[in-house]
């Protein structure tokens, strides 16, 4: 008797909880299903318009969208106008997201928003004429037909199951799982709003909880519309604020009296690689011959390999912002409070050329693109820039050499090359028929418990990309072989590779681990001198060779370039921070994220 009463009580309680849980949906089922579907438009559009079904992102987005739809049902159950307004906002965003996805094959991101903000009506018209077609419009219409069917199908489903105990219990159970999962996901994603520092923001979005495919940056871009909107707004707000501060500093420099460098004929080439690590660089002891051109220059005495150089950050944006500005992280100065040192050289009589195969004019006004192509630089700094990007670095360098390289001799020139290098995935960094595809999984002899045959193949891909990149750097150096020139080649940051760590790319931060710091921050760094430069500057050449073993960080690269250019940069040159100077005084190295590199690796 007691057991029957307990069972009856529990059954009644479960029924009551089920009815309470389903009550908000029951008041407006069509609205609930419509809002849930429209809110998860990013992964649904990828799946239906591009065939890119990503189940985990879709599940996360649907759970989070269901939370928002459920909350709207509770708050707006008595206000039909509010519900319709809510759906109109979601539908408008869904239309934009679906159109963007159909045209470009990817979700909206911060660059998309920035580009839209920078596009005038004429450019927008040209864009739509280029991408829109009858077939594309038909795909979008079919997609919205499917989305429009969601509330109708949902309502019909609700009408069938609401009075049937078992189906309604299953739906309630699914909702009981989806709502807390979605709420936790929203709370995790919304934590971005508590970040005040842009460097911390970049680290936050790269975190992946141990699964690179689920890094927060990807979660956010495929998230529900509300959470994604918060993320994009935070991204734009933080980046815009720092860029405006930086531009104010550069405007001040343009109003200063022009100086002059104490040299008549010199070319300084700064070659920026990508994701190149010392442990896979032959001049630093790697076992495979992946750098024959670099090794040839080192053996001839024309190139010096620096043995203790690190990057200020392990992401490109952070690294290059601190590398191309004259801040000193050891002193606590931020990149956005510092001068762009190529602008200082331009003010000292140098012609300045920027050739980037990662960023191009018109790519948006946020992040690194916003700095490199800020109007203050395009108006006052660059003599010329590359207007196009290519899939492979050899196509890019051939285009620049054929059409853009300066021909004047006896002039002062700073030329910045920014390559794709070995950017993940490395297999896509060189053509399928490239002669540099020499290494296979069989060449990777490291023994690690996690090094599967597939991962050995990934390591071989990286080595092939490194060999290909070596040929690109060699071809750039050949340009300056017969003129008084110095070339500085380095990687923007390190990388995770399976033969040295149980990771395939950079993800979560482990700043207390010395080996992790070495993998992410230690970089190859080379200074090459032409025979003409060495003959004309024997003392400077000797100082460069003597500096090879000094500890350094890329945030002081500008000081070294100012020293090579024989200019004081308007009183900003500090020989104590110039690694090539006899007055160099190394300071404890601190990364842009505040990691005390020297203290940690020496423990």
HUUR-V310749 format. One record per residue. N is the residue number from 0. PSI is psi in radians with two decimals (* if undefined). Layout:
[[N	PSI] [N	PSI]]
This chain:
[[0	-0.82] [1	-0.69] [2	-0.67] [3	-0.70] [4	-0.74] [5	-0.76] [6	-0.74] [7	-0.71] [8	-0.79] [9	-0.67] [10	-0.75] [11	-0.68] [12	-0.76] [13	-0.72] [14	-0.71] [15	-0.77] [16	-0.69] [17	-0.79] [18	-0.70] [19	-0.70] [20	-0.67] [21	-0.22] [22	-0.82] [23	-0.64] [24	-0.69] [25	-0.48] [26	-0.52] [27	1.22] [28	-0.70] [29	-0.72] [30	-0.75] [31	-0.86] [32	-0.62] [33	-0.80] [34	-0.67] [35	-0.78] [36	-0.81] [37	-0.60] [38	-0.45] [39	0.55] [40	-0.56] [41	-1.00] [42	-0.53] [43	-0.69] [44	-0.71] [45	-0.73] [46	-0.82] [47	-0.52] [48	-0.49] [49	-0.06] [50	0.33] [51	1.39] [52	2.06] [53	1.63] [54	-0.73] [55	-0.78] [56	-0.70] [57	-0.73] [58	-0.80] [59	-0.82] [60	-0.73] [61	-0.71] [62	-0.81] [63	-0.67] [64	-0.61] [65	-0.64] [66	-0.81] [67	-0.69] [68	-0.70] [69	-0.77] [70	-0.67] [71	-0.64] [72	-0.70] [73	-0.80] [74	-0.44] [75	0.31] [76	-0.44] [77	0.11] [78	1.64] [79	-0.61] [80	-0.73] [81	-0.69] [82	-0.73] [83	-0.69] [84	-0.71] [85	-0.78] [86	-0.61] [87	-0.72] [88	-0.81] [89	-0.70] [90	-0.67] [91	-0.79] [92	-0.70] [93	-0.67] [94	-0.74] [95	-0.80] [96	-0.77] [97	-0.73] [98	-0.77] [99	-0.79] [100	-0.73] [101	-0.67] [102	-0.74] [103	-0.16] [104	0.33] [105	2.83] [106	2.83] [107	2.38] [108	-3.07] [109	-0.62] [110	-0.65] [111	-0.80] [112	-0.78] [113	-0.77] [114	-0.71] [115	-0.68] [116	-0.49] [117	-0.02] [118	2.26] [119	2.95] [120	-0.67] [121	-0.77] [122	-0.69] [123	-0.72] [124	-0.75] [125	-0.67] [126	-0.83] [127	-0.62] [128	-0.61] [129	-0.71] [130	-0.53] [131	2.44] [132	2.98] [133	-0.69] [134	-0.71] [135	-0.75] [136	-0.69] [137	-0.71] [138	-0.75] [139	-0.71] [140	-0.70] [141	-0.67] [142	-0.80] [143	-0.43] [144	-0.73] [145	-0.71] [146	-0.67] [147	-0.46] [148	-0.33] [149	-0.87] [150	-0.61] [151	-0.83] [152	-0.71] [153	-0.74] [154	-0.74] [155	-0.70] [156	-0.74] [157	-0.74] [158	-0.54] [159	-0.59] [160	-0.23] [161	-0.49] [162	0.16] [163	2.04] [164	-0.89] [165	-0.87] [166	-0.70] [167	-0.58] [168	-0.69] [169	-0.76] [170	-0.72] [171	-0.69] [172	-0.75] [173	-0.71] [174	-0.64] [175	-0.49] [176	-0.78] [177	-0.71] [178	-0.87] [179	-0.65] [180	-0.79] [181	-0.68] [182	-0.72] [183	-0.71] [184	-0.76] [185	-0.75] [186	-0.74] [187	-0.80] [188	-0.65] [189	-0.21] [190	-0.23] [191	-0.48] [192	-0.18] [193	0.02] [194	2.25] [195	-0.35] [196	2.33] [197	-0.65] [198	-0.73] [199	-0.61] [200	-0.76] [201	-0.65] [202	-0.73] [203	-0.79] [204	-0.31] [205	-0.19] [206	2.44] [207	0.13] [208	0.57] [209	-0.02] [210	1.87] [211	-0.62] [212	-0.33] [213	0.40] [214	2.57] [215	-0.59] [216	-0.64] [217	-0.68] [218	-0.79] [219	-0.76] [220	-0.40] [221	0.35] [222	-3.11] [223	2.76] [224	-0.67] [225	-0.88] [226	-0.72] [227	-0.70] [228	-0.72] [229	-0.77] [230	-0.83] [231	-0.70] [232	-0.73] [233	-0.76] [234	-0.88] [235	-0.70] [236	-0.82] [237	-0.77] [238	-0.70] [239	-0.72] [240	-0.76] [241	-0.65] [242	-0.66] [243	-0.67] [244	-0.75] [245	-0.76] [246	-0.61] [247	-0.69] [248	-0.74] [249	-0.63] [250	-0.66] [251	-0.63] [252	-0.68] [253	-0.32] [254	-0.07] [255	2.73] [256	2.43] [257	2.46] [258	-2.89] [259	2.39] [260	2.57] [261	0.97] [262	2.56] [263	-0.57] [264	1.90] [265	2.34] [266	2.19] [267	2.02] [268	2.17] [269	1.98] [270	1.99] [271	2.00] [272	-3.05] [273	2.16] [274	0.69] [275	2.17] [276	2.60] [277	-0.63] [278	-0.22] [279	0.49] [280	2.10] [281	-0.74] [282	-0.30] [283	0.20] [284	0.04] [285	2.49] [286	-0.37] [287	2.59] [288	1.24] [289	-0.13] [290	1.01] [291	-0.64] [292	-0.78] [293	-0.76] [294	-0.65] [295	-0.75] [296	-0.63] [297	-0.78] [298	-0.51] [299	-0.18] [300	0.03] [301	-0.36] [302	2.47] [303	2.23] [304	2.09] [305	2.34] [306	-0.18] [307	0.95] [308	2.41] [309	2.85] [310	2.64] [311	-0.19] [312	2.84] [313	0.38] [314	2.55] [315	-0.80] [316	-0.89] [317	-0.76] [318	-0.90] [319	-0.49] [320	-0.64] [321	-0.33] [322	-0.67] [323	-0.03] [324	2.81] [325	0.54] [326	2.81] [327	1.85] [328	-0.47] [329	-0.51] [330	-0.01] [331	0.20] [332	2.44] [333	2.70] [334	-0.63] [335	-0.07] [336	0.26] [337	2.74] [338	2.53] [339	1.89] [340	-0.47] [341	-0.53] [342	-0.61] [343	-0.67] [344	-0.65] [345	-0.68] [346	-0.23] [347	0.21] [348	0.08] [349	2.52] [350	2.43] [351	2.21] [352	2.36] [353	2.05] [354	1.75] [355	2.27] [356	0.19] [357	-0.55] [358	2.54] [359	2.72] [360	2.47] [361	0.07] [362	0.09] [363	2.87] [364	0.36] [365	2.88] [366	-2.48] [367	-0.61] [368	-0.68] [369	-0.53] [370	-0.88] [371	-0.60] [372	0.55] [373	2.50] [374	-0.56] [375	-0.49] [376	-0.75] [377	-0.47] [378	-0.60] [379	-0.15] [380	-0.92] [381	2.38] [382	-0.66] [383	2.71] [384	2.78] [385	2.31] [386	-0.18] [387	2.70] [388	2.68] [389	2.77] [390	-0.51] [391	2.53] [392	-0.55] [393	-0.61] [394	-0.68] [395	-0.88] [396	-0.64] [397	-0.72] [398	-0.81] [399	-0.81] [400	-0.59] [401	-0.60] [402	-0.37] [403	-0.37] [404	2.36] [405	2.46] [406	-0.23] [407	2.46] [408	2.83] [409	0.46] [410	2.92] [411	2.09] [412	2.41] [413	2.14] [414	2.08] [415	2.10] [416	2.26] [417	1.91] [418	2.84] [419	-0.52] [420	-2.28] [421	0.55] [422	2.38] [423	2.37] [424	2.30] [425	-0.52] [426	-0.43] [427	0.04] [428	-0.10] [429	2.65] [430	2.69] [431	-0.53] [432	0.27] [433	2.46] [434	-0.21] [435	-0.04] [436	1.27] [437	-0.44] [438	2.52] [439	3.09] [440	-0.52] [441	-0.40] [442	-0.23] [443	1.79] [444	0.00] [445	2.58] [446	1.84] [447	2.48] [448	-0.44] [449	-0.01] [450	1.46] [451	2.92] [452	-0.68] [453	-0.66] [454	-0.56] [455	-0.67] [456	-0.65] [457	-0.69] [458	-0.73] [459	-0.67] [460	-0.73] [461	-0.72] [462	-0.64] [463	-0.72] [464	-0.61] [465	-0.74] [466	-0.75] [467	-0.80] [468	-0.62] [469	-0.68] [470	-0.59] [471	-0.83] [472	-0.71] [473	-0.70] [474	-0.57] [475	-0.77] [476	-0.65] [477	-0.48] [478	-0.54] [479	0.17] [480	-0.54] [481	0.29] [482	2.79] [483	1.78] [484	2.64] [485	2.31] [486	2.30] [487	2.08] [488	2.29] [489	2.91] [490	2.59] [491	-0.48] [492	3.11] [493	-2.75] [494	2.80] [495	2.22] [496	2.46] [497	-0.46] [498	-0.17] [499	-0.16] [500	2.75] [501	0.72] [502	2.71] [503	-0.12] [504	2.96] [505	2.32] [506	-1.87] [507	2.63] [508	2.37] [509	1.12] [510	-0.23] [511	-0.09] [512	1.98] [513	-0.68] [514	-0.64] [515	-0.75] [516	-0.75] [517	-0.78] [518	-0.67] [519	-0.52] [520	-0.47] [521	2.29] [522	2.65] [523	2.45] [524	2.14] [525	2.53] [526	2.12] [527	2.43] [528	2.27] [529	2.71] [530	-0.64] [531	-0.67] [532	-0.78] [533	-0.70] [534	-0.66] [535	-0.37] [536	1.09] [537	-0.63] [538	-0.75] [539	-0.69] [540	-0.69] [541	-0.69] [542	-0.68] [543	-0.78] [544	-0.61] [545	-0.32] [546	-0.05] [547	-0.55] [548	0.05] [549	2.54] [550	2.37] [551	2.96] [552	2.62] [553	-0.29] [554	-0.28] [555	0.25] [556	-0.69] [557	-0.63] [558	-0.70] [559	-0.69] [560	-0.72] [561	-0.70] [562	-0.76] [563	-0.60] [564	-0.12] [565	0.83] [566	2.57] [567	0.03] [568	0.70] [569	0.61] [570	0.17] [571	-0.15] [572	2.29] [573	1.77] [574	-0.38] [575	-0.28] [576	0.06] [577	1.88] [578	-0.33] [579	-0.02] [580	2.59] [581	-0.25] [582	0.12] [583	2.34] [584	1.76] [585	2.38] [586	2.73] [587	2.26] [588	2.23] [589	2.23] [590	2.99] [591	-0.41] [592	0.04] [593	0.23] [594	2.17] [595	1.45] [596	-0.95] [597	-0.69] [598	-0.69] [599	-0.78] [600	-0.30] [601	-0.13] [602	*]]
